[in-house]
């Protein structure tokens, strides 16, 4: 996705600009998503015999054998292999603003050094300016008296746009509010979430800008991915940016889990579009993550690869060759040959809650395929005594369900209707209202 800086365009011109912008991660369409499941069930069934191993009937069998086998298969076929190990250390930390966001929050900043280890070879991440590691900004509720839930965010925009404050490292001398064409097309919250509302609800926010570590550009991204995975020799299964960004979520957790101010049972990954994909990957591969909000994650995220609508494997791997392994591109047009599909990714998050966000006109992201994938993950939630998805139609919003499926009118983006739904989900599963936080 490429954002423009053109502002105050007349609506007809903005619409033309929107068409140009929506040729990659999303496309405009006159179609509407069917609100009832449309198509074949997710296959193969998640608990059936897999890769020569027998069917799974118990939680113990799932955890001991099937889940590890699925993680390996998803890396082999879709995301590429993640590092076998990592190291994380905080190089520096500081309070950026003790009375940020109208006095509702405390804004802090960490520089974090991280190494990726493949086949015993450790390589340290570094930023575009050559500095080691990356920067993470954290906003906590000003009046919090005890551990608070924390939402880990990756967004399309630099950190000073996600958590706007002129003292954030790298911010321009004068912060310019993001707007114009990008918010007209992709919604008012595409860059900056409703930070004050989130803090008032009792949640902390931690954010990084993933492109500071793995650039979201073809050549530059592939160069960094190869450098960091120097110990992995197979180019076909070398990790892509989606897997690497998911791994960066886990490096954020390395820091958060050592801070007593944060509730270690309420660490949630949040992402939209490509970062919805990385949010799902992070939770599927890291049990320390307690919940996921993956909004319009589409192909390579929550949406099934087989018999799908919208963006195809061929399209996404052609447009974004740095996002996935080369092996995934090799399945374009022959998705039936894959041993996995995206319901396997969702099933690896069980029994933790997840929200899958969608929009009716965002057929490119295939909401119906995501709904069928959620249905396909249901049996694993059943192994843990849960239900998974608790609705027969795409529009029967159940925020307290194990798998909450949200769909609204409109197209690809983060709009004013989305964050109230996200907060409903967070409250239902991790609720820390202001009076509860203060009482701790």
C-alpha positions in Angstrom: 0.0 0.0 0.0 1.4 3.4 -0.9 0.0 6.5 0.7 -0.1 9.9 -1.0 0.4 13.3 0.5 -2.1 15.1 -1.7 -4.7 16.9 0.3 -8.2 18.4 -0.1 -8.9 16.8 -3.4 -12.4 17.1 -4.8 -14.3 13.8 -4.3 -14.3 12.8 -8.0 -10.5 13.3 -8.2 -10.1 11.5 -4.8 -12.0 8.6 -6.2 -9.7 8.4 -9.2 -6.8 8.5 -6.8 -8.4 5.8 -4.8 -8.6 3.5 -7.8 -4.9 4.0 -8.4 -4.0 3.3 -4.8 -6.2 0.3 -4.5 -4.4 -1.8 -7.0 -2.1 -3.6 -4.5 -3.3 -4.5 -1.1 -7.0 -3.8 -2.0 -9.1 -3.2 -5.0 -12.3 -1.3 -5.4 -15.3 -3.4 -6.6 -19.0 -3.2 -7.2 -19.4 -6.6 -5.6 -20.7 -7.2 -2.1 -19.7 -10.1 0.2 -22.4 -12.7 0.8 -23.3 -12.6 4.5 -23.9 -16.4 4.6 -21.1 -18.9 4.2 -20.6 -19.3 0.5 -18.4 -22.1 -0.7 -16.8 -25.4 0.4 -15.7 -25.9 4.0 -12.1 -25.4 4.9 -10.0 -28.4 3.9 -8.4 -30.6 4.9 -10.3 -30.8 8.2 -8.0 -29.6 10.9 -8.1 -32.7 13.2 -8.1 -35.3 10.4 -5.0 -37.4 9.5 -2.2 -35.0 8.4 1.1 -35.6 6.6 1.1 -39.3 7.5 0.1 -38.8 11.1 -3.2 -40.1 12.4 -6.3 -38.0 13.3 -6.2 -36.0 16.5 -8.8 -36.5 19.2 -7.4 -34.9 22.4 -5.9 -31.6 23.5 -2.7 -33.5 24.5 -2.3 -35.0 21.0 -2.9 -31.6 19.4 -0.2 -29.8 21.5 2.4 -32.6 21.4 2.2 -33.5 17.7 -0.3 -31.8 15.4 0.4 -28.1 16.4 4.2 -28.5 15.9 3.6 -30.3 12.5 1.3 -27.5 11.3 3.8 -24.8 12.3 6.4 -26.5 10.4 4.2 -27.0 7.3 3.0 -23.3 7.3 6.6 -22.2 7.4 7.6 -24.6 4.7 4.7 -23.7 2.4 3.7 -20.1 3.2 5.8 -17.9 5.5 9.3 -19.3 5.3 11.1 -20.5 8.4 11.4 -18.2 11.4 14.6 -18.0 13.4 15.3 -21.0 15.6 16.2 -18.5 18.4 16.5 -14.8 19.2 18.1 -12.5 21.7 16.5 -9.2 22.8 18.0 -6.5 25.0 16.9 -2.9 25.8 19.6 -0.5 24.9 17.9 2.6 26.2 14.5 3.8 27.6 13.1 7.2 28.3 9.9 9.0 29.1 9.0 11.1 26.1 6.0 12.8 27.6 4.7 12.3 31.2 1.3 14.0 30.3 0.7 12.9 26.7 -2.6 12.8 24.8 -4.4 15.5 26.8 -2.9 14.3 30.1 -4.5 10.8 29.6 -1.2 8.9 29.1 2.5 8.5 29.7 4.5 8.1 26.5 7.8 6.2 26.6 10.4 5.1 24.1 12.7 2.1 24.0 15.5 1.2 21.6 15.7 -2.5 21.4 18.6 -4.6 20.0 17.6 -7.9 18.5 19.4 -10.8 16.9 17.9 -13.5 14.6 19.6 -16.9 14.9 19.4 -19.4 12.0 21.5 -22.6 12.2 23.5 -21.1 15.1 24.4 -17.9 13.1 23.2 -14.7 14.9 22.7 -11.5 12.9 21.6 -8.3 14.6 18.7 -6.1 13.3 19.5 -2.6 12.4 17.6 0.5 11.2 17.8 2.3 8.0 20.2 4.8 9.6 22.5 2.0 10.6 21.6 2.2 14.3 21.2 -1.2 16.1 17.7 -2.6 16.6 14.5 -0.7 16.4 12.4 1.8 18.4 9.3 0.9 20.3 7.0 3.6 21.7 4.6 2.7 24.6 1.6 4.8 25.9 0.2 3.7 29.2 -2.9 5.1 31.0 -1.9 8.0 33.2 -3.9 6.8 36.2 -3.1 3.1 36.0 -2.4 1.7 39.5 -1.7 -1.9 38.5 -1.0 -4.2 35.6 -2.9 -3.1 32.5 -3.7 -5.0 29.2 -1.5 -3.9 26.3 -2.2 -3.8 22.6 0.8 -4.3 20.4 0.4 -2.5 17.1 2.1 -2.5 13.7 0.9 0.1 11.3 1.6 1.5 7.9 2.7 4.8 9.2 5.8 6.0 11.2 5.6 5.7 15.0 5.1 9.5 15.4 1.9 9.1 13.4 0.6 6.1 15.3 1.4 7.8 18.7 1.7 11.5 17.7 4.1 13.5 19.8 6.9 15.8 18.5 9.4 14.3 21.0 9.2 10.8 19.5 12.5 9.8 18.0 12.6 10.6 14.3 9.6 12.9 14.3 9.7 16.0 12.1 10.2 19.3 13.8 6.5 20.0 13.2 4.1 17.1 13.3 1.6 17.2 10.4 -1.7 15.4 11.0 -2.1 12.7 8.5 -5.1 13.2 6.3 -6.3 14.0 2.9 -6.4 11.3 0.3 -5.1 8.5 2.5 -7.7 9.0 5.2 -10.4 9.6 2.6 -9.6 6.2 1.0 -8.5 4.1 4.0 -10.4 5.7 6.9 -9.7 8.2 9.6 -7.8 5.7 11.8 -5.5 4.2 9.1 -2.5 5.9 10.7 -3.5 7.1 14.1 -5.8 5.0 16.3 -8.2 6.8 18.8 -5.4 6.9 21.3 -7.2 8.8 24.0 -10.2 6.5 23.8 -8.0 3.4 24.1 -6.1 4.9 27.1 -9.4 5.9 28.8 -10.7 2.3 28.4 -7.7 1.1 30.4 -5.4 -0.3 27.7 -1.8 0.5 27.0 -0.5 0.7 23.4 3.0 -0.4 22.2 3.9 0.3 18.6 6.8 -0.2 16.2 7.1 0.8 12.5 8.0 -2.6 10.9 9.6 -1.0 7.9 12.4 0.4 10.1 13.7 -3.2 10.4 12.3 -5.0 7.3 11.5 -2.4 4.6 8.2 -2.9 2.9 9.8 -2.6 -0.5 10.7 -5.5 -2.8 14.4 -5.2 -3.2 15.3 -3.5 0.1 13.0 -5.9 2.0 14.5 -9.0 0.3 18.0 -7.7 1.0 17.3 -7.4 4.8 15.5 -10.7 5.0 18.5 -12.5 3.4 20.9 -10.7 5.6 19.1 -11.6 8.8 18.7 -15.2 7.8 22.3 -15.8 6.7 22.3 -19.2 8.4 19.3 -20.4 6.3 20.6 -21.6 2.9 17.3 -22.7 1.2 16.0 -19.7 -0.8 12.6 -21.5 -1.4 11.8 -21.6 2.3 13.6 -18.4 3.4 11.3 -16.2 5.5 9.3 -13.4 4.1 8.4 -10.1 5.6 5.0 -11.3 7.0 6.8 -13.9 9.1 9.6 -11.5 10.0 7.1 -8.8 11.1 5.3 -11.5 13.2 8.6 -12.3 14.7 9.1 -8.6 15.6 5.8 -8.7 17.5 7.4 -11.4 19.7 10.5 -9.3 20.3 8.1 -6.6 21.6 6.7 -9.2 24.0 10.3 -9.9 25.2 10.3 -6.4 26.6 6.7 -6.1 27.7 6.7 -9.4 29.7 9.5 -8.1 31.9 7.5 -5.0 32.9 5.2 -5.4 35.9 3.0 -2.5 34.8 1.6 -4.8 32.1 -0.9 -7.6 32.5 1.0 -10.7 31.3 -2.4 -12.5 30.6 -3.6 -9.7 28.4 -1.0 -9.1 25.6 -2.9 -8.6 22.3 -1.5 -8.2 18.8 -3.3 -5.8 16.5 -2.8 -5.2 12.8 -4.7 -4.1 9.7 -4.2 -5.7 6.2 -0.6 -7.0 5.9 0.0 -6.3 9.6 -3.2 -8.3 10.3 -1.3 -11.2 8.7 1.7 -10.6 10.9 -0.5 -10.3 14.0 -1.9 -13.8 13.3 1.5 -15.3 12.6 2.8 -13.9 15.9 0.0 -15.4 17.9 0.2 -18.8 16.1 3.9 -19.1 16.9 4.1 -17.4 20.3 2.0 -18.7 23.2 2.8 -15.6 25.3 0.4 -13.6 23.1 -3.1 -13.8 24.6 -5.3 -12.5 21.9 -5.4 -11.1 18.3 -7.2 -8.4 16.4 -6.5 -9.1 12.7 -8.5 -6.6 10.6 -8.9 -7.3 6.9 -5.9 -9.6 6.8 -6.9 -11.3 3.6 -4.8 -13.7 1.5 -1.9 -15.2 3.5 -3.8 -14.1 6.7 -7.2 -15.3 7.7 -8.6 -15.9 4.2 -8.5 -19.4 2.7 -6.2 -20.1 -0.3 -8.5 -22.7 -1.9 -11.4 -21.8 -4.1 -11.3 -18.2 -2.9 -12.6 -14.8 -4.1 -10.6 -11.7 -4.4 -6.8 -11.6 -4.2 -5.1 -14.8 -5.4 -1.9 -16.4 -4.3 -0.5 -15.5 -7.8 -1.5 -11.8 -7.4 -0.2 -11.3 -3.9 3.1 -13.0 -4.5 3.6 -11.1 -7.8 2.9 -7.7 -6.2 4.7 -8.4 -3.0 7.5 -11.0 -3.6 9.1 -10.0 -0.3 6.1 -10.9 1.9 6.2 -14.7 1.7 8.5 -17.5 0.9 9.2 -18.3 -2.7 7.6 -21.7 -2.0 4.2 -20.0 -1.5 4.5 -18.3 -4.9 5.1 -21.7 -6.4 1.6 -22.9 -5.3 -0.1 -20.2 -7.4 -2.7 -21.9 -9.5 -2.2 -25.2 -7.7 -3.3 -24.3 -4.2 -4.9 -27.8 -3.8 -1.4 -29.2 -3.7 -0.7 -27.4 -0.4 -1.0 -29.6 2.8 -2.2 -26.5 4.7 -4.7 -23.7 4.4 -5.3 -20.6 6.5 -7.7 -22.3 8.9 -4.6 -24.2 10.2 -3.0 -20.8 11.0 -6.1 -19.8 12.9 -6.4 -23.1 14.7 -2.9 -22.6 16.2 -4.2 -19.6 18.1 -6.8 -21.7 20.0 -7.9 -21.4 22.7 -7.0 -17.7 22.8 -9.6 -15.1 21.6 -9.2 -13.5 18.2 -11.2 -10.9 16.3 -11.3 -11.1 12.5 -12.3 -7.7 11.0 -13.9 -7.3 7.6 -15.9 -5.0 5.3 -18.7 -6.0 2.9 -17.2 -4.2 -0.1 -13.7 -5.5 0.6 -14.1 -8.5 -1.6 -10.4 -8.4 -2.4 -9.7 -9.5 1.2 -12.4 -12.2 0.9 -14.4 -12.0 4.1 -16.3 -15.1 3.2 -13.1 -17.1 2.9 -12.0 -15.8 6.4 -15.4 -16.8 7.8 -15.0 -20.3 6.4 -11.5 -20.5 7.8 -12.8 -19.5 11.2 -15.4 -22.4 10.9 -12.5 -24.7 10.0 -10.6 -23.7 13.2 -13.6 -24.4 15.4 -12.8 -28.1 16.2 -9.5 -27.1 17.9 -11.3 -24.6 20.2 -13.6 -27.6 20.9 -10.6 -29.6 22.2 -10.1 -26.8 24.8 -13.8 -26.7 25.8 -14.5 -23.6 23.8 -16.8 -23.0 20.8 -14.7 -20.9 18.4 -17.0 -18.9 16.2 -20.5 -18.4 17.5 -22.5 -17.2 14.6 -24.1 -18.6 11.4 -23.9 -15.4 9.4 -21.0 -13.0 8.8 -22.9 -10.1 10.3 -24.0 -11.6 13.6 -21.5 -9.8 15.8 -20.5 -11.7 18.9 -17.6 -9.8 20.6 -17.4 -12.3 23.5 -17.0 -15.4 21.2 -13.6 -17.2 21.1 -13.5 -16.1 17.4 -15.3 -12.8 17.0 -16.2 -12.0 13.4 -16.7 -8.3 12.6 -18.1 -7.1 9.3 -19.3 -3.6 8.5 -20.3 -1.7 5.3 -17.6 -0.1 3.3 -14.2 -1.0 1.9 -10.6 -1.6 3.0 -9.4 0.6 5.8 -9.8 1.4 9.5 -12.9 3.6 10.0 -14.8 5.2 12.8 -17.0 2.1 13.3 -14.1 -0.3 13.7 -12.5 0.8 17.0 -15.7 0.7 19.1 -16.0 -3.0 17.9 -12.3 -3.6 18.7 -12.8 -2.2 22.2 -16.0 -4.3 22.7 -13.9 -7.4 22.0 -11.1 -6.3 24.2 -13.5 -5.5 27.1 -15.2 -8.9 26.7 -12.0 -10.8 27.0 -9.5 -8.6 28.8 -11.7 -5.8 30.1 -9.8 -3.2 32.2 -12.1 -0.3 32.6 -10.6 2.9 34.2 -12.3 2.4 37.6 -11.0 -1.2 37.7 -7.5 -0.1 36.8 -7.5 2.6 39.5 -8.8 0.2 42.1 -6.0 -2.3 41.7 
